[in-house]
Amino acid sequence: MTDSFEELWGAYDSVTRSIRVTVAPLYLDDQSSPEDSYYVWAYRVMIENEGSEVVQLKKRHWRITDAQGRTQEVRGDGVVGEQPVLEPGESFEYTSGTPLATPSGMMMGSYQMANATGEMFDVDIPAFSLDSPHTDHQVH
C-alpha cells in the first residue's frame, strides 16, 4: 500500500485468512447537495493477498447505514465488473461510491472468496465511517 493511499484518504483495514482489506472513504463535496439531503462519498478499496494460496473474489455484500439507522444491503458478483484472481503477494485496488440522504453514515461488508480447490470463504470488509463537514458528530 502506498503512503498516498493512507495519507490522502485515511484508512480502515482488517485481515481475514491472510487477506487484508483496506478501505478509505472520501466525502465528495462537489457531487453532494446538502440542501437536497444528498451526500456522496467515494471509497477506495485495496485487497491484498498476504497468504500462500491463490484466491479469487467471487461476490460482494455491503451494508450501508445512514445516520437515521436506515440500512441498505447490496449484493452482487465481483467488484466493478471484475472477479480478480490474486496470487500470493498480489493486490487489487478499485474505487466506488455511495450516496446517502444524511450527512453521515457507515458501511461494512464482506467478500466471498474462493481458493484454488474451490473452497469458499468470507473475508471481512472493515466497518468505516462516512462523515461529511455537514454533521456535528462522527459516527465511527
LOTOR-816133 format. One record per residue: residue number from 1; residue in one letter; chain; x negated, y negated, z of N, C-alpha, C in turn. Coordinates in pm, 1 decimal, decimal comma, padded with zeros to 6 digits, always signed. Layout:
! residues N
<node NUM; 'A'; 'A'; <X; Y; Z>; <X; Y; Z>; <X; Y; Z>>
...
! end
This chain:
! residues 140
<node 1; 'M'; 'A'; <-00085,1; +00116,9; +00000,0>; <+00000,0; +00000,0; +00000,0>; <-00089,7; -00123,2; +00000,0>>
<node 2; 'T'; 'A'; <-00055,6; -00220,7; -00081,2>; <-00136,3; -00341,0; -00089,3>; <-00098,9; -00438,3; +00021,9>>
<node 3; 'D'; 'A'; <-00192,7; -00527,3; +00056,4>; <-00165,8; -00627,8; +00157,6>; <-00049,5; -00717,0; +00118,0>>
<node 4; 'S'; 'A'; <-00039,9; -00752,1; -00010,5>; <+00065,0; -00843,5; -00053,5>; <+00204,2; -00784,7; -00030,5>>
<node 5; 'F'; 'A'; <+00218,5; -00653,8; -00042,1>; <+00347,0; -00588,0; -00016,2>; <+00393,7; -00619,9; +00125,0>>
<node 6; 'E'; 'A'; <+00306,3; -00601,4; +00223,8>; <+00342,9; -00626,8; +00362,6>; <+00352,0; -00775,7; +00392,5>>
<node 7; 'E'; 'A'; <+00254,2; -00852,7; +00346,3>; <+00249,0; -00994,6; +00380,5>; <+00364,0; -01073,6; +00319,5>>
<node 8; 'L'; 'A'; <+00391,1; -01050,0; +00193,2>; <+00494,5; -01126,0; +00125,2>; <+00634,1; -01087,9; +00171,4>>
<node 9; 'W'; 'A'; <+00656,9; -00961,0; +00195,5>; <+00792,0; -00913,0; +00218,1>; <+00819,1; -00875,6; +00363,7>>
<node 10; 'G'; 'A'; <+00718,1; -00843,6; +00442,5>; <+00744,3; -00791,0; +00577,4>; <+00797,7; -00650,3; +00559,4>>
<node 11; 'A'; 'A'; <+00753,8; -00553,5; +00636,9>; <+00787,6; -00415,4; +00602,5>; <+00830,1; -00331,9; +00722,0>>
<node 12; 'Y'; 'A'; <+00913,4; -00234,1; +00692,8>; <+00958,4; -00131,7; +00786,9>; <+00915,4; +00001,9; +00726,0>>
<node 13; 'D'; 'A'; <+00870,1; +00097,4; +00808,6>; <+00836,2; +00226,2; +00747,8>; <+00865,4; +00342,1; +00841,9>>
<node 14; 'S'; 'A'; <+00876,2; +00459,7; +00781,3>; <+00894,6; +00584,1; +00855,7>; <+00830,2; +00696,8; +00776,0>>
<node 15; 'V'; 'A'; <+00797,6; +00805,1; +00845,9>; <+00735,9; +00921,6; +00782,2>; <+00817,3; +01045,2; +00819,1>>
<node 16; 'T'; 'A'; <+00854,6; +01122,2; +00717,5>; <+00924,4; +01249,3; +00735,9>; <+00852,3; +01353,0; +00650,7>>
<node 17; 'R'; 'A'; <+00806,4; +01459,2; +00712,3>; <+00737,8; +01567,3; +00639,4>; <+00628,4; +01513,6; +00547,1>>
<node 18; 'S'; 'A'; <+00549,0; +01422,8; +00597,5>; <+00435,0; +01363,4; +00525,9>; <+00474,5; +01275,3; +00407,5>>
<node 19; 'I'; 'A'; <+00600,9; +01235,7; +00401,1>; <+00645,6; +01139,7; +00300,2>; <+00672,5; +01008,0; +00372,3>>
<node 20; 'R'; 'A'; <+00593,7; +00905,9; +00338,9>; <+00610,0; +00773,9; +00400,6>; <+00699,3; +00687,9; +00311,4>>
<node 21; 'V'; 'A'; <+00800,9; +00629,1; +00372,9>; <+00888,7; +00536,4; +00303,0>; <+00872,7; +00400,1; +00370,0>>
<node 22; 'T'; 'A'; <+00833,1; +00301,0; +00291,1>; <+00816,6; +00164,9; +00339,7>; <+00914,3; +00075,8; +00264,7>>
<node 23; 'V'; 'A'; <+00990,6; -00003,2; +00340,1>; <+01090,4; -00091,6; +00280,3>; <+01064,1; -00234,0; +00326,3>>
<node 24; 'A'; 'A'; <+01072,7; -00326,9; +00232,4>; <+01051,5; -00467,6; +00262,8>; <+01163,9; -00550,4; +00200,3>>
<node 25; 'P'; 'A'; <+01254,5; -00605,8; +00283,7>; <+01364,2; -00687,1; +00230,8>; <+01324,8; -00833,4; +00213,6>>
<node 26; 'L'; 'A'; <+01391,6; -00902,0; +00122,2>; <+01367,4; -01043,3; +00097,2>; <+01500,4; -01109,6; +00060,9>>
<node 27; 'Y'; 'A'; <+01537,0; -01213,4; +00134,7>; <+01659,4; -01287,9; +00105,7>; <+01639,5; -01369,7; -00021,7>>
<node 28; 'L'; 'A'; <+01738,9; -01367,3; -00110,8>; <+01730,2; -01438,3; -00238,1>; <+01822,2; -01560,1; -00234,9>>
<node 29; 'D'; 'A'; <+01768,5; -01670,3; -00188,9>; <+01845,3; -01793,6; -00174,9>; <+01902,4; -01839,9; -00308,6>>
<node 30; 'D'; 'A'; <+01823,7; -01826,5; -00415,7>; <+01866,5; -01875,6; -00547,1>; <+01980,4; -01794,0; -00608,1>>
<node 31; 'Q'; 'A'; <+02004,4; -01671,6; -00558,0>; <+02114,1; -01589,5; -00609,6>; <+02233,0; -01584,8; -00513,7>>
<node 32; 'S'; 'A'; <+02216,1; -01646,3; -00397,3>; <+02320,9; -01645,7; -00294,9>; <+02406,3; -01771,1; -00303,0>>
<node 33; 'S'; 'A'; <+02528,6; -01759,7; -00249,5>; <+02621,0; -01873,2; -00245,3>; <+02691,6; -01871,0; -00109,8>>
<node 34; 'P'; 'A'; <+02625,7; -01924,6; -00005,2>; <+02683,8; -01920,0; +00129,1>; <+02824,0; -01980,0; +00138,5>>
<node 35; 'E'; 'A'; <+02850,9; -02084,2; +00061,1>; <+02985,3; -02144,4; +00065,0>; <+03093,6; -02049,2; +00015,1>>
<node 36; 'D'; 'A'; <+03052,1; -01946,3; -00060,4>; <+03145,4; -01844,1; -00109,0>; <+03130,2; -01712,3; -00032,9>>
<node 37; 'S'; 'A'; <+03059,2; -01716,1; +00080,0>; <+03032,6; -01594,8; +00159,4>; <+02968,4; -01485,7; +00074,1>>
<node 38; 'Y'; 'A'; <+02866,2; -01523,7; -00000,5>; <+02796,5; -01430,8; -00089,5>; <+02646,3; -01447,6; -00064,9>>
<node 39; 'Y'; 'A'; <+02584,0; -01344,1; -00009,2>; <+02443,0; -01346,5; +00029,3>; <+02374,3; -01227,9; -00037,0>>
<node 40; 'V'; 'A'; <+02258,5; -01251,5; -00098,7>; <+02192,2; -01147,5; -00177,5>; <+02049,2; -01124,2; -00126,5>>
<node 41; 'W'; 'A'; <+02013,1; -00996,9; -00117,3>; <+01877,6; -00957,6; -00080,5>; <+01820,0; -00865,3; -00186,5>>
<node 42; 'A'; 'A'; <+01689,4; -00876,3; -00207,6>; <+01614,0; -00775,3; -00281,1>; <+01543,5; -00692,2; -00175,1>>
<node 43; 'Y'; 'A'; <+01516,3; -00568,0; -00208,1>; <+01432,6; -00486,9; -00120,3>; <+01339,0; -00403,6; -00206,6>>
<node 44; 'R'; 'A'; <+01215,2; -00400,5; -00163,8>; <+01112,1; -00325,2; -00233,4>; <+01086,7; -00198,7; -00152,8>>
<node 45; 'V'; 'A'; <+01079,7; -00086,8; -00220,9>; <+01057,7; +00042,4; -00156,1>; <+00931,5; +00105,7; -00212,9>>
<node 46; 'M'; 'A'; <+00847,0; +00156,3; -00123,1>; <+00732,8; +00235,9; -00164,9>; <+00746,0; +00373,0; -00099,3>>
<node 47; 'I'; 'A'; <+00737,2; +00477,2; -00180,1>; <+00743,4; +00615,0; -00132,4>; <+00606,1; +00675,6; -00157,1>>
<node 48; 'E'; 'A'; <+00541,2; +00720,9; -00050,0>; <+00404,8; +00772,5; -00060,3>; <+00401,4; +00917,7; -00013,4>>
<node 49; 'N'; 'A'; <+00341,4; +01002,8; -00095,2>; <+00325,0; +01143,1; -00058,8>; <+00191,6; +01159,3; +00013,3>>
<node 50; 'E'; 'A'; <+00197,7; +01166,4; +00146,2>; <+00077,2; +01182,8; +00227,4>; <+00052,1; +01329,3; +00261,5>>
<node 51; 'G'; 'A'; <+00132,4; +01418,1; +00202,3>; <+00120,1; +01560,8; +00231,4>; <+00038,7; +01635,6; +00128,3>>
<node 52; 'S'; 'A'; <+00050,9; +01768,2; +00131,5>; <-00028,9; +01853,6; +00043,5>; <+00055,3; +01923,2; -00063,7>>
<node 53; 'E'; 'A'; <+00187,2; +01896,6; -00066,4>; <+00271,2; +01962,1; -00167,3>; <+00332,6; +01860,1; -00262,5>>
<node 54; 'V'; 'A'; <+00359,7; +01903,8; -00384,4>; <+00425,9; +01820,6; -00484,0>; <+00573,7; +01811,3; -00445,9>>
<node 55; 'V'; 'A'; <+00628,2; +01688,0; -00454,3>; <+00770,1; +01668,2; -00422,8>; <+00835,6; +01585,2; -00532,5>>
<node 56; 'Q'; 'A'; <+00966,5; +01601,2; -00544,8>; <+01043,4; +01521,4; -00640,0>; <+01162,2; +01460,4; -00567,0>>
<node 57; 'L'; 'A'; <+01184,9; +01331,1; -00587,6>; <+01300,7; +01263,2; -00531,4>; <+01421,0; +01298,1; -00618,4>>
<node 58; 'K'; 'A'; <+01520,2; +01361,9; -00558,6>; <+01637,3; +01405,9; -00634,5>; <+01757,6; +01312,6; -00617,2>>
<node 59; 'K'; 'A'; <+01787,2; +01273,1; -00491,7>; <+01906,6; +01192,5; -00463,6>; <+01876,8; +01085,2; -00359,9>>
<node 60; 'R'; 'A'; <+01966,5; +00985,8; -00354,8>; <+01956,3; +00880,1; -00255,0>; <+02089,4; +00867,2; -00181,0>>
<node 61; 'H'; 'A'; <+02082,2; +00820,6; -00057,2>; <+02200,3; +00792,4; +00023,5>; <+02170,4; +00668,4; +00106,8>>
<node 62; 'W'; 'A'; <+02246,0; +00562,6; +00084,6>; <+02228,9; +00436,8; +00158,1>; <+02352,1; +00408,4; +00241,8>>
<node 63; 'R'; 'A'; <+02330,5; +00352,1; +00360,9>; <+02438,0; +00296,5; +00444,4>; <+02406,9; +00148,0; +00460,6>>
<node 64; 'I'; 'A'; <+02497,2; +00065,6; +00409,4>; <+02479,0; -00079,8; +00411,4>; <+02586,6; -00136,9; +00502,9>>
<node 65; 'T'; 'A'; <+02545,0; -00203,5; +00609,9>; <+02639,1; -00255,4; +00709,4>; <+02623,6; -00406,2; +00720,1>>
<node 66; 'D'; 'A'; <+02736,8; -00478,0; +00710,9>; <+02729,1; -00623,1; +00723,7>; <+02744,3; -00663,8; +00870,4>>
<node 67; 'A'; 'A'; <+02737,1; -00794,1; +00897,2>; <+02738,7; -00845,8; +01034,2>; <+02872,8; -00823,3; +01104,1>>
<node 68; 'Q'; 'A'; <+02977,5; -00789,7; +01029,9>; <+03108,0; -00761,8; +01089,6>; <+03130,0; -00611,6; +01110,0>>
<node 69; 'G'; 'A'; <+03025,3; -00532,2; +01083,6>; <+03033,7; -00388,1; +01105,6>; <+03093,9; -00309,0; +00991,5>>
<node 70; 'R'; 'A'; <+03124,8; -00374,3; +00880,7>; <+03178,2; -00301,9; +00764,4>; <+03063,6; -00228,1; +00696,8>>
<node 71; 'T'; 'A'; <+03083,7; -00098,5; +00674,8>; <+02978,1; -00015,0; +00617,3>; <+03019,6; +00037,7; +00481,1>>
<node 72; 'Q'; 'A'; <+02925,5; +00029,3; +00388,7>; <+02943,4; +00085,1; +00254,8>; <+02839,0; +00194,7; +00237,9>>
<node 73; 'E'; 'A'; <+02878,8; +00308,9; +00185,2>; <+02783,8; +00416,9; +00158,1>; <+02764,5; +00429,3; +00008,1>>
<node 74; 'V'; 'A'; <+02637,9; +00442,0; -00031,0>; <+02602,7; +00454,7; -00172,6>; <+02523,2; +00583,5; -00188,8>>
<node 75; 'R'; 'A'; <+02570,9; +00670,0; -00277,2>; <+02502,7; +00796,7; -00305,8>; <+02481,8; +00807,2; -00456,5>>
<node 76; 'G'; 'A'; <+02373,0; +00872,2; -00495,2>; <+02350,9; +00891,1; -00637,1>; <+02224,8; +00969,2; -00664,5>>
<node 77; 'D'; 'A'; <+02206,6; +01001,8; -00790,8>; <+02087,4; +01074,0; -00833,6>; <+01970,9; +00977,0; -00847,1>>
<node 78; 'G'; 'A'; <+01856,4; +01016,0; -00793,4>; <+01733,3; +00939,6; -00810,7>; <+01741,7; +00796,7; -00762,4>>
<node 79; 'V'; 'A'; <+01647,4; +00716,4; -00810,1>; <+01642,3; +00573,3; -00781,2>; <+01608,1; +00498,9; -00908,5>>
<node 80; 'V'; 'A'; <+01669,5; +00386,2; -00931,1>; <+01650,3; +00303,3; -01051,5>; <+01639,4; +00388,0; -01179,0>>
<node 81; 'G'; 'A'; <+01728,6; +00485,7; -01190,2>; <+01732,9; +00569,1; -01309,6>; <+01623,7; +00673,1; -01321,6>>
<node 82; 'E'; 'A'; <+01548,0; +00694,5; -01215,2>; <+01437,7; +00790,4; -01219,7>; <+01447,0; +00891,6; -01105,2>>
<node 83; 'Q'; 'A'; <+01386,2; +01005,8; -01127,3>; <+01368,0; +01107,2; -01023,5>; <+01218,1; +01138,9; -01019,3>>
<node 84; 'P'; 'A'; <+01142,2; +01049,1; -00957,4>; <+00996,0; +01060,2; -00965,1>; <+00940,4; +01185,2; -00897,9>>
<node 85; 'V'; 'A'; <+00836,5; +01239,7; -00959,0>; <+00759,8; +01350,9; -00902,9>; <+00632,6; +01291,0; -00844,2>>
<node 86; 'L'; 'A'; <+00604,7; +01326,0; -00718,4>; <+00487,0; +01272,0; -00650,6>; <+00391,1; +01383,8; -00613,1>>
<node 87; 'E'; 'A'; <+00275,6; +01380,8; -00675,4>; <+00168,2; +01471,6; -00638,6>; <+00111,1; +01425,2; -00504,4>>
<node 88; 'P'; 'A'; <+00039,5; +01511,3; -00432,0>; <-00025,2; +01466,5; -00308,3>; <-00110,0; +01341,8; -00334,4>>
<node 89; 'G'; 'A'; <-00092,4; +01239,9; -00250,5>; <-00168,3; +01116,3; -00264,6>; <-00105,5; +01013,0; -00356,9>>
<node 90; 'E'; 'A'; <-00000,6; +01049,2; -00429,7>; <+00063,8; +00955,4; -00522,0>; <+00174,9; +00877,9; -00451,5>>
<node 91; 'S'; 'A'; <+00211,6; +00764,9; -00513,8>; <+00321,8; +00684,6; -00461,6>; <+00408,8; +00635,6; -00576,6>>
<node 92; 'F'; 'A'; <+00529,2; +00593,6; -00541,3>; <+00625,0; +00539,3; -00637,1>; <+00686,1; +00416,4; -00572,0>>
<node 93; 'E'; 'A'; <+00693,1; +00308,3; -00647,0>; <+00745,1; +00182,7; -00593,4>; <+00854,9; +00130,0; -00684,5>>
<node 94; 'Y'; 'A'; <+00960,4; +00075,4; -00623,8>; <+01066,3; +00013,9; -00702,7>; <+01130,7; -00098,4; -00622,3>>
<node 95; 'T'; 'A'; <+01203,8; -00184,8; -00692,6>; <+01276,1; -00294,3; -00629,3>; <+01422,1; -00285,8; -00669,5>>
<node 96; 'S'; 'A'; <+01509,1; -00307,5; -00572,3>; <+01652,6; -00309,4; -00596,4>; <+01711,2; -00422,7; -00513,7>>
<node 97; 'G'; 'A'; <+01842,6; -00427,0; -00502,5>; <+01903,0; -00534,4; -00426,0>; <+02043,6; -00502,0; -00383,3>>
<node 98; 'T'; 'A'; <+02095,9; -00587,3; -00293,5>; <+02232,6; -00570,6; -00246,0>; <+02290,5; -00704,9; -00204,9>>
<node 99; 'P'; 'A'; <+02419,8; -00726,9; -00232,5>; <+02487,3; -00845,7; -00181,9>; <+02567,9; -00809,7; -00056,1>>
<node 100; 'L'; 'A'; <+02590,1; -00909,0; +00028,0>; <+02677,7; -00894,4; +00144,1>; <+02770,0; -01015,0; +00151,1>>
<node 101; 'A'; 'A'; <+02881,5; -00998,9; +00223,1>; <+02974,2; -01109,6; +00245,4>; <+02941,4; -01184,7; +00374,1>>
<node 102; 'T'; 'A'; <+02838,9; -01139,8; +00446,5>; <+02797,0; -01205,0; +00570,5>; <+02649,2; -01243,2; +00558,9>>
<node 103; 'P'; 'A'; <+02602,7; -01339,4; +00640,2>; <+02464,9; -01386,0; +00627,8>; <+02359,3; -01292,1; +00685,8>>
<node 104; 'S'; 'A'; <+02402,1; -01179,6; +00739,9>; <+02305,9; -01080,3; +00787,3>; <+02369,6; -00942,6; +00780,9>>
<node 105; 'G'; 'A'; <+02284,9; -00841,9; +00794,7>; <+02332,3; -00704,2; +00791,9>; <+02216,5; -00610,2; +00812,3>>
<node 106; 'M'; 'A'; <+02241,3; -00484,0; +00777,7>; <+02140,8; -00381,3; +00799,5>; <+02159,0; -00270,3; +00695,7>>
<node 107; 'M'; 'A'; <+02048,0; -00208,0; +00658,8>; <+02053,3; -00093,4; +00568,7>; <+01969,1; +00019,1; +00625,8>>
<node 108; 'M'; 'A'; <+02007,2; +00141,5; +00594,0>; <+01930,0; +00260,8; +00628,0>; <+01975,2; +00370,7; +00533,6>>
<node 109; 'G'; 'A'; <+01904,5; +00482,6; +00535,8>; <+01947,4; +00590,2; +00448,2>; <+01849,9; +00704,6; +00444,4>>
<node 110; 'S'; 'A'; <+01858,8; +00781,4; +00334,9>; <+01769,2; +00895,5; +00317,6>; <+01756,1; +00928,4; +00169,5>>
<node 111; 'Y'; 'A'; <+01646,5; +00995,3; +00139,1>; <+01624,0; +01051,0; +00005,6>; <+01625,2; +01201,6; +00018,5>>
<node 112; 'Q'; 'A'; <+01689,8; +01269,0; -00075,9>; <+01681,3; +01415,2; -00080,9>; <+01565,9; +01449,0; -00174,3>>
<node 113; 'M'; 'A'; <+01471,7; +01525,2; -00120,1>; <+01352,8; +01563,2; -00195,9>; <+01355,3; +01713,6; -00220,9>>
<node 114; 'A'; 'A'; <+01280,8; +01757,1; -00320,4>; <+01262,1; +01899,2; -00347,9>; <+01112,8; +01924,1; -00362,1>>
<node 115; 'N'; 'A'; <+01066,5; +02036,4; -00305,8>; <+00926,0; +02072,4; -00326,8>; <+00916,0; +02168,9; -00444,3>>
<node 116; 'A'; 'A'; <+00796,5; +02215,4; -00473,8>; <+00772,4; +02299,5; -00591,9>; <+00845,5; +02433,2; -00586,4>>
<node 117; 'T'; 'A'; <+00879,0; +02480,6; -00465,0>; <+00951,5; +02607,5; -00454,0>; <+01103,0; +02587,4; -00460,2>>
<node 118; 'G'; 'A'; <+01146,2; +02461,1; -00473,2>; <+01288,8; +02431,5; -00481,4>; <+01354,2; +02403,0; -00347,4>>
<node 119; 'E'; 'A'; <+01277,5; +02408,3; -00239,6>; <+01333,0; +02375,8; -00107,9>; <+01373,2; +02228,4; -00105,7>>
<node 120; 'M'; 'A'; <+01494,7; +02202,2; -00059,1>; <+01544,9; +02065,3; -00048,7>; <+01530,5; +02018,6; +00095,5>>
<node 121; 'F'; 'A'; <+01492,8; +01891,9; +00113,5>; <+01484,5; +01835,8; +00247,5>; <+01508,1; +01685,3; +00240,0>>
<node 122; 'D'; 'A'; <+01555,7; +01629,4; +00350,3>; <+01584,9; +01486,2; +00355,9>; <+01468,3; +01410,3; +00416,8>>
<node 123; 'V'; 'A'; <+01442,2; +01293,3; +00360,1>; <+01339,1; +01201,9; +00408,9>; <+01409,6; +01073,6; +00452,1>>
<node 124; 'D'; 'A'; <+01383,6; +01029,7; +00573,4>; <+01447,9; +00909,6; +00626,0>; <+01398,6; +00784,1; +00556,6>>
<node 125; 'I'; 'A'; <+01493,3; +00694,0; +00528,1>; <+01461,6; +00557,3; +00488,8>; <+01479,0; +00476,8; +00617,8>>
<node 126; 'P'; 'A'; <+01377,5; +00403,2; +00661,4>; <+01389,5; +00334,0; +00789,9>; <+01500,9; +00228,8; +00787,6>>
<node 127; 'A'; 'A'; <+01567,2; +00212,2; +00902,0>; <+01666,1; +00105,4; +00914,4>; <+01592,9; -00027,6; +00902,4>>
<node 128; 'F'; 'A'; <+01651,4; -00119,7; +00825,7>; <+01590,2; -00251,3; +00813,0>; <+01697,0; -00359,4; +00813,1>>
<node 129; 'S'; 'A'; <+01655,0; -00474,3; +00861,2>; <+01743,5; -00586,9; +00881,2>; <+01750,5; -00674,6; +00756,8>>
<node 130; 'L'; 'A'; <+01869,7; -00720,7; +00726,1>; <+01891,5; -00817,3; +00619,0>; <+01928,8; -00948,3; +00687,2>>
<node 131; 'D'; 'A'; <+01836,1; -01040,1; +00692,8>; <+01858,5; -01167,4; +00761,3>; <+01840,0; -01281,8; +00663,7>>
<node 132; 'S'; 'A'; <+01930,0; -01378,6; +00671,9>; <+01917,7; -01497,7; +00589,7>; <+01896,7; -01618,1; +00680,8>>
<node 133; 'P'; 'A'; <+01856,8; -01730,6; +00624,8>; <+01843,0; -01850,8; +00706,8>; <+01978,5; -01908,1; +00749,4>>
<node 134; 'H'; 'A'; <+02087,1; -01845,9; +00704,6>; <+02221,8; -01894,8; +00734,2>; <+02284,6; -01827,5; +00855,7>>
<node 135; 'T'; 'A'; <+02202,2; -01758,4; +00934,9>; <+02251,8; -01692,8; +01054,6>; <+02172,4; -01741,0; +01175,5>>
<node 136; 'D'; 'A'; <+02237,7; -01742,7; +01290,2>; <+02172,4; -01787,3; +01412,6>; <+02095,7; -01675,9; +01482,0>>
<node 137; 'H'; 'A'; <+02121,7; -01552,7; +01443,4>; <+02055,4; -01439,3; +01508,9>; <+02011,2; -01338,4; +01405,0>>
<node 138; 'Q'; 'A'; <+01921,0; -01251,5; +01448,7>; <+01877,4; -01143,6; +01361,4>; <+01935,7; -01014,1; +01412,6>>
<node 139; 'V'; 'A'; <+01977,8; -00928,8; +01319,4>; <+02040,7; -00802,9; +01354,5>; <+01938,5; -00704,1; +01408,5>>
<node 140; 'H'; 'A'; <+01819,2; -00700,6; +01349,2>; <+01719,9; -00597,3; +01385,9>; <+01586,4; -00662,7; +01407,1>>
! end
